Amino acid sequence: MIEDYFFAPTTRLTTPTSGLIYTDEDGNDTDILQAIKRLDTNYKTIMERLSILDNPSAEQLEKHKMLKEAYTKYKFIESLCIEEDDS
């Protein structure tokens, strides 16, 4: 069991009986396991929404003209960003 583990002079990680609690420099306590669950939920939501633009079905593109336009713009922006990363 970790009593105190310092990430920085003003941050602290402790293990109380309820789980891991992270105390930030402002003194706010956060349950790490709950924070990880929220991050996982947010990540899944983001990926689900991005998949509409990144990999739309042919039916969706045919049915929704705006989606087709958004897909085209997204792919163009993505190519610009990839080119910048390669430079």
Contacts in CASP RR format, 6 or more apart in sequence:
PFRMAT RR
TARGET T0000
AUTHOR 0000-0000-0000
METHOD contacts of the structure
MODEL  1
MIEDYFFAPTTRLTTPTSGLIYTDEDGNDTDILQAIKRLDTNYKTIMERL
SILDNPSAEQLEKHKMLKEAYTKYKFIESLCIEEDDS
1 15 0 8 1.000
2 13 0 8 1.000
2 14 0 8 1.000
2 15 0 8 1.000
3 14 0 8 1.000
3 15 0 8 1.000
4 12 0 8 1.000
4 13 0 8 1.000
4 14 0 8 1.000
5 12 0 8 1.000
5 13 0 8 1.000
5 14 0 8 1.000
6 12 0 8 1.000
6 13 0 8 1.000
7 13 0 8 1.000
8 25 0 8 1.000
10 24 0 8 1.000
10 25 0 8 1.000
11 22 0 8 1.000
11 23 0 8 1.000
11 24 0 8 1.000
11 25 0 8 1.000
12 22 0 8 1.000
12 23 0 8 1.000
13 20 0 8 1.000
13 21 0 8 1.000
13 22 0 8 1.000
13 23 0 8 1.000
13 32 0 8 1.000
14 20 0 8 1.000
14 21 0 8 1.000
14 23 0 8 1.000
15 21 0 8 1.000
18 31 0 8 1.000
19 31 0 8 1.000
19 32 0 8 1.000
19 33 0 8 1.000
20 31 0 8 1.000
20 32 0 8 1.000
20 33 0 8 1.000
21 29 0 8 1.000
21 30 0 8 1.000
21 31 0 8 1.000
21 32 0 8 1.000
22 29 0 8 1.000
22 30 0 8 1.000
22 32 0 8 1.000
22 35 0 8 1.000
23 29 0 8 1.000
23 30 0 8 1.000
24 30 0 8 1.000
52 60 0 8 1.000
52 67 0 8 1.000
53 67 0 8 1.000
53 70 0 8 1.000
53 71 0 8 1.000
53 74 0 8 1.000
54 74 0 8 1.000
56 67 0 8 1.000
56 71 0 8 1.000
60 67 0 8 1.000
61 67 0 8 1.000
61 68 0 8 1.000
61 71 0 8 1.000
62 68 0 8 1.000
END
